[in-house]
């Protein structure tokens, strides 16, 4: 369980970084938020993905301390 939470957390942190650093017109087509007419980053998507990733990594450390 702990390894799955860490893996998902790290993936979401990486996805959040992609959202924050790439403009919406340079995102991959399969990612939500892709817009060929928008030349600014998707801040809400990036902050949400990164925040959830950080929470998942923190929760995994609490699971590791319990058992």
N, C-alpha and C positions, 0 to 999 in steps of 0.2 A: 504494500500500500504506500509506504514511504517513497519507494523508488518511482512509482507511477506519479505521485504528486510532484516530486522534484522534476521529473521529465516534462510533465505538462506545464509546470511553472516556467521552466527554462524556455520551452517552445513559445509560450505566450509572451514572455519578455522579449524574445527575438522578434516575434510578430509585431509587438508594440514598437520596437525600434524601427522596423521597416515602415510602419505607418508614420512615425514621427520624422523620419529622415527623407522619405521619398514623396514627391508631389503626387497627387491623386492620378495624374495622367501617366505617371511612370510605374504605378503599381501593377502587379500581375493581374491579368484579366479575371482570374478565379477568386481573387480576394474581394470581399465586400468593401465598397467604398471607391472602387475604380470609377473614374469619370474622366473621359478623354478631353473634356472642355475645362477642367479645373486644374490650375497650376499651383495649388498650395497643398501642404500636407494635411492629412486627416487627423487633427489633434485629438478629438474626442475618442476616435477608434484607438489611437495609439496609447492614450492615457488609460483607457479602460482595459485594454489587453495587458499592458504593463502592470497595472495595479492588481489585476486578478492573478497574474503570474507571480507577483511578489507575495500576495496573500497565500497562494498555494505552496510556495516554497517555505513560508513561515509556518504554515499548518503542518507541513511534513516534518519540520524540526520538533514541533510539539508532540507529534505522534512518536517520534524517535525517542523522546525523553520519557515517555510513559512506559515503554516496555522493552 
